Amino acid sequence: MNFFYTYLLQSSVSIMVLYFIYWLFLKKDTFFSVNRFFLTGSIIFSLLFPLFRWNINLSDSNAPYVYLLDTVTITPDKLEAVVSSQISLFKMIVIVYMTGASLFFIRFLFQVFQVFTLVKRSGISRQQGIKLVFIDRHYQPFSFFGIVFIPKSLGESKDLLQIIEHERVHVRQNHSFDLLLLELLTIIQWYNPIIWFYRRSIKSIHEYLADEGVIILGFSKINYQELLLGQSLGIQVNDLTNNFNHSLLKNRIMMMTKPRSGAFSGWKATLALPVMLGLVTIFSTSVNTGLAKEYPNAAQITVHSSMPMDVEIPAIITPGEDTIPKAAAKEPVYEVVKTMPEFNGGFDALVNYLVTNVKYPEEAKKNNITGTVFVSFIVEKNGKVSNPSILKSANPLLDDEALRVVAAMPNWKPGLNDEGVAVNVKFNLPIKFALDNKDVKEEKK
């Protein structure tokens, strides 16, 4: 679930940054095809790049590296109020997000159903080498993939040829694919206000391209502009279609009369390349510099994302050693792999398991002992948890309890390497033991 939140955040930031580049440098240019490619490419890039991770190892072979899970806080009453509120907040966010996404998905299905209903009701004919559907209702002329929809009232109009040529550009340039991409983006990021600017900009560019295509054929620019004005009162079917007269008449007419942008303007889209590289570097690249977090009295373990460790991790504290599962000797253990292991149900389920099973030691409560225990363990390639050990000690009483619960963990989903093969992966988990008494100070080693 944490990956899901991270994906939405990184994708949203990318969408906003790239649209800002378009708005600042490209919006007023007449290189419509370049602008279309930039906007649709920005969407595809933003939806895909957070799904991938690249690891760069800049450390020397002897540098310590520690991979930490989020801290879980344990109190005598089990769930600390902060932890409980966080879990509830996450669940609420998921419910709100899924509700919005579901509504927009239903909206998308309804729009597709609406178009196909018009086709079924009116039938398809051919004219001017294109599929036509003559509809009864007073809709604006529009196209959807290879089909052009024309109101029957325009069937004998002298302007029909211009309308067909306009829609032919939409069909020939596959503008409907862009609209499907917009619908996918809207379903995934319905909460992001920038996507509505994307929708308006891409649809505007579609109309600019179609207008340009009609003028190039030799039709009178004045007569064509009058045709646009005459069709301005029609009803738009839905957002999934390319409508003959989108509600941008002023901008469309201005673009038809505007001088062509200079050749340099066509290259301004390349400004996005260093920005995209920066986004990938910041969000999708893990750099191992070999700089580990320093924890007093912690057992520093040398592991690299690209190198296996062929040794067993010794436990500083090993109560009931026979009960603690150990990994097979000389089994490679990785710190970071392409697909990291996951507790069944995600981090929220891990928190629930720990706060349900950890028993705050009575003697520790009696003596006001608190502290954070850093437990290291391995998730084996079969999902079993082994080699629990203390990376940083808080107090023997707290250490023993943390080790006991980690050793008893149920199986995880194992980690996978670049080839998709299950491997052993090491984790480090901070477990914080806290008391409600504000005057209690954590015992320091």
C-alpha positions, 0 to 999 in steps of 0.5 A, spaced: 500 500 500 505 504 501 508 503 494 501 505 491 501 512 495 508 513 493 506 511 485 500 516 486 504 522 489 510 521 484 505 521 478 502 527 480 508 531 481 510 529 474 504 531 471 504 538 474 511 539 472 511 537 465 504 541 464 507 547 467 513 546 462 507 546 456 504 552 459 510 556 460 513 555 453 509 551 448 502 553 449 502 559 444 506 556 439 502 553 432 506 547 432 500 543 434 503 536 432 509 537 437 504 540 442 500 534 442 506 529 442 508 533 448 502 532 452 500 525 451 508 523 452 507 527 458 501 523 460 504 516 458 511 518 462 508 520 468 504 514 469 509 509 467 516 511 470 514 511 477 513 503 476 520 502 475 526 503 480 534 503 478 539 502 483 546 505 482 551 502 487 556 508 489 559 504 495 565 501 496 565 493 498 566 495 506 561 500 507 555 499 512 548 499 509 542 499 513 535 498 510 529 500 515 522 499 515 517 504 518 517 504 526 512 501 530 510 503 536 507 499 542 504 501 548 501 497 554 494 499 551 497 496 544 495 501 539 498 508 540 493 513 539 498 516 533 498 509 530 491 508 530 489 514 527 494 513 521 491 507 520 484 510 520 487 515 516 490 511 510 483 507 510 479 513 509 484 515 504 483 509 500 476 509 501 475 516 498 480 514 492 477 508 490 470 511 490 472 517 486 476 512 481 470 507 481 465 513 479 469 516 473 470 508 471 463 508 471 462 515 467 467 512 462 463 506 461 457 510 460 460 514 455 462 508 451 455 505 452 452 512 449 456 512 443 455 505 441 447 506 442 447 511 437 451 507 432 446 501 434 440 506 433 442 509 427 446 504 423 452 506 419 453 508 412 459 510 407 460 517 404 466 521 402 470 514 403 468 515 411 463 511 415 457 516 417 452 515 422 446 520 421 443 521 428 436 524 430 438 529 436 441 536 435 448 534 437 454 537 434 458 533 429 463 529 432 467 523 431 469 516 435 475 512 432 473 511 425 466 513 425 463 520 424 456 522 427 452 527 423 445 530 425 440 529 420 439 536 419 446 537 416 445 531 411 443 536 405 447 542 407 452 545 403 457 545 409 457 537 409 463 536 406 467 541 410 464 538 416 466 531 414 473 533 412 474 536 419 472 530 422 476 526 417 482 529 420 480 527 427 480 520 424 486 519 420 490 522 426 487 517 431 485 523 436 480 518 439 486 514 442 488 521 446 481 521 449 482 514 451 488 516 455 485 522 458 480 518 461 485 513 464 488 519 467 482 521 469 480 515 473 487 514 476 488 521 478 481 524 478 483 528 485 489 532 481 486 538 478 491 539 473 488 533 469 482 538 467 487 543 464 490 537 460 483 535 458 482 542 455 489 543 452 489 536 448 482 537 446 484 544 443 490 541 440 485 536 436 481 542 434 487 546 432 489 540 428 483 539 424 481 546 423 488 546 420 487 540 416 481 543 413 484 550 411 490 546 407 485 543 403 483 550 400 476 551 403 475 559 405 478 560 411 472 566 412 466 561 410 469 555 415 469 560 421 462 562 419 461 555 419 464 554 426 459 560 429 453 556 426 454 550 429 456 553 436 449 551 439 449 544 438 449 539 444 456 535 446 455 528 446 460 527 452 468 528 453 470 521 450 468 524 443 472 529 438 466 534 437 466 539 431 465 545 435 468 545 441 467 551 446 473 554 444 471 558 438 475 564 440 482 561 441 481 556 434 479 563 430 485 566 433 490 560 431 487 560 424 489 567 423 496 567 427 502 567 423 506 560 424 511 560 429 519 560 428 523 553 427 526 554 434 519 553 437 519 546 435 525 544 439 522 547 445 519 541 447 526 538 448 526 542 454 522 537 458 528 532 457 532 534 462 526 535 467 524 528 465 531 525 467 531 529 473 524 526 475 527 519 474 533 521 478 529 523 484 524 519 484 526 512 481 533 511 482 536 508 489 543 510 490 547 506 495 553 511 497 555 506 503 553 511 508 549 507 513 545 511 519 549 510 525 546 507 531 549 506 538 551 499 540 548 497 533 551 491 529 553 494 522 551 489 517 555 490 510 550 488 504 549 492 498 543 492 493 547 488 487 551 484 492 549 477 496 551 476 503 554 469 504 554 469 511 549 468 517 547 474 521 549 473 528 544 475 534 546 480 539 541 477 544 538 470 542 533 468 548 531 461 547 536 460 541 533 453 539 526 456 538 529 462 533 529 460 526 535 460 522 537 461 515 541 455 511 548 457 511 551 460 505 544 462 502 545 469 499 542 474 502 540 481 499 539 488 502 535 491 496 531 487 490 527 489 484 521 486 488 521 487 496 518 482 500 511 484 503 508 482 509 501 479 507 496 485 507 502 490 507 505 494 512 498 496 516 497 488 517 504 488 519 503 493 524 496 490 526 500 483 527 505 486 532 501 490 536 496 484 537 502 480 539 507 484 543 506 483 550 509 489 554 514 486 559 511 487 566 517 488 569 519 493 564 512 497 565 514 497 573 520 500 572 518 505 567 523 502 562 522 504 554 526 505 548 526 503 541 529 496 539 532 495 532 531 488 530 534 485 524 531 479 520 531 475 513 525 473 509 527 467 506 526 465 499 520 461 501 517 467 505 519 464 512 522 469 517 529 467 520 535 470 523 532 475 528 537 479 531 538 485 535 541 491 531 540 496 536 539 494 543 534 498 548 533 493 554 534 486 555 527 485 557 524 489 551 529 486 546 527 479 548 520 481 547 521 484 540 525 478 538 520 473 540 514 476 536 519 477 530 521 470 530 514 468 530 512 472 524 507 468 519 510 467 512 511 473 508 511 474 500 518 473 498 522 478 494 524 477 487 530 479 483 531 482 476 530 475 473 523 474 478 526 469 482 525 468 489 531 470 494 533 471 501 532 479 503 534 482 510 530 487 513 531 492 519 525 493 523 524 499 529 519 497 535 518 502 539 516 501 546 513 507 550 509 508 556 503 513 557 507 517 563 510 523 560 515 524 565 518 517 563 525 518 559 527 513 555 533 508 557 539 510 554 545 505 553 
